[in-house]
Amino acid sequence: MRIQTEVVRGSPIEAQGRVWVPIVRRTTGGWQKAFVGAHACAAQGGAFAHLRPLGLLEQRGDAERFVAVHDRTRETLLGLLTVAVVVPILLALGAWLTHRQR
């Protein structure tokens, strides 16, 4: 499998006298497998692409400013995952300690 990651600039968007250029991190990958036999041949393959917004580049005249974009959904999902892992461990530890004292 070959995985490639790069930072890419999107198409400029003009709004309110400014030019906004989206900046994203693009991760792509793919794989392929082929079989050639005496009486048959077969092939398989797959690919994926993941785009993660990093921010916007604001261009006003000669000045440029980078405005970061925070992924609130990612932060929320990581928090939920942490709770989903930690709470069962704490409950199991509490149950074990309760049974141990009896």
C-alpha positions as CSV (number, residue, x, y, z in Angstrom):
1,M,0.0,0.0,0.0
2,R,1.3,3.4,-0.9
3,I,0.2,6.4,1.2
4,Q,0.9,10.0,0.2
5,T,0.2,13.1,2.3
6,E,0.5,16.7,1.1
7,V,-0.8,20.2,1.9
8,V,-3.0,21.5,-1.0
9,R,-4.3,25.0,-1.8
10,G,-7.9,25.1,-3.1
11,S,-9.4,27.5,-5.6
12,P,-9.4,31.1,-4.6
13,I,-12.8,32.6,-3.5
14,E,-13.4,36.4,-3.7
15,A,-15.7,37.9,-1.0
16,Q,-16.0,41.4,0.5
17,G,-12.8,42.7,-1.3
18,R,-10.7,39.8,0.0
19,V,-9.4,36.7,-1.6
20,W,-9.8,33.5,0.5
21,V,-7.7,30.4,-0.4
22,P,-8.7,27.1,1.4
23,I,-5.8,25.0,2.7
24,V,-6.3,21.3,3.2
25,R,-4.2,18.3,4.1
26,R,-4.8,15.5,1.6
27,T,-4.0,11.9,2.4
28,T,-4.4,9.4,-0.4
29,G,-3.5,5.7,-0.7
30,G,-4.2,2.7,-2.7
31,W,-3.4,-1.0,-3.2
32,Q,-3.6,-3.5,-5.9
33,K,-3.1,-7.3,-6.2
34,A,-3.1,-9.5,-9.2
35,F,-3.1,-13.2,-9.7
36,V,-2.2,-14.9,-13.0
37,G,-2.7,-18.6,-13.2
38,A,-2.6,-21.3,-15.9
39,H,-6.3,-21.0,-16.6
40,A,-7.5,-17.8,-15.0
41,C,-6.5,-14.4,-13.8
42,A,-7.9,-12.1,-11.1
43,A,-7.2,-8.7,-9.7
44,Q,-8.3,-6.7,-6.7
45,G,-7.6,-3.1,-5.6
46,G,-8.8,-0.3,-3.5
47,A,-8.1,3.3,-2.7
48,F,-9.0,6.0,-0.2
49,A,-8.8,9.8,0.1
50,H,-9.0,11.9,3.3
51,L,-9.2,15.7,3.3
52,R,-8.7,17.6,6.5
53,P,-9.2,21.4,6.5
54,L,-6.3,23.3,8.0
55,G,-7.5,26.9,7.5
56,L,-8.0,29.8,5.1
57,L,-5.4,32.1,3.6
58,E,-6.8,35.6,3.6
59,Q,-5.2,37.9,0.9
60,R,-6.0,41.6,1.1
61,G,-3.8,43.7,-1.1
62,D,-0.2,42.7,-0.5
63,A,-0.8,41.3,2.9
64,E,-1.6,37.6,3.7
65,R,-2.9,36.1,6.9
66,F,-3.5,32.5,7.8
67,V,-6.8,31.8,9.7
68,A,-6.8,28.3,11.3
69,V,-9.9,26.1,11.2
70,H,-10.5,24.0,14.3
71,D,-12.3,20.7,13.7
72,R,-14.9,20.7,16.6
73,T,-16.4,17.4,15.4
74,R,-13.0,15.7,15.7
75,E,-12.4,17.1,19.1
76,T,-15.8,16.0,20.3
77,L,-15.4,12.5,18.9
78,L,-12.0,12.1,20.6
79,G,-13.5,13.2,23.9
80,L,-16.3,10.7,23.5
81,L,-13.8,7.9,22.6
82,T,-11.8,8.7,25.7
83,V,-14.9,8.5,27.9
84,A,-15.9,5.3,26.2
85,V,-12.5,3.7,27.1
86,V,-11.9,5.2,30.6
87,V,-15.4,4.7,32.1
88,P,-15.6,0.9,31.6
89,I,-12.1,0.5,33.0
90,L,-13.0,2.5,36.1
91,L,-16.2,0.5,36.5
92,A,-14.4,-2.8,36.2
93,L,-11.7,-1.6,38.7
94,G,-14.5,-0.6,41.1
95,A,-16.2,-3.9,40.8
96,W,-13.0,-5.8,41.2
97,L,-12.1,-3.8,44.4
98,T,-15.6,-4.4,45.8
99,H,-15.4,-8.1,45.3
100,R,-11.9,-8.2,46.6
101,Q,-12.9,-6.7,50.0
102,R,-15.6,-9.3,50.6
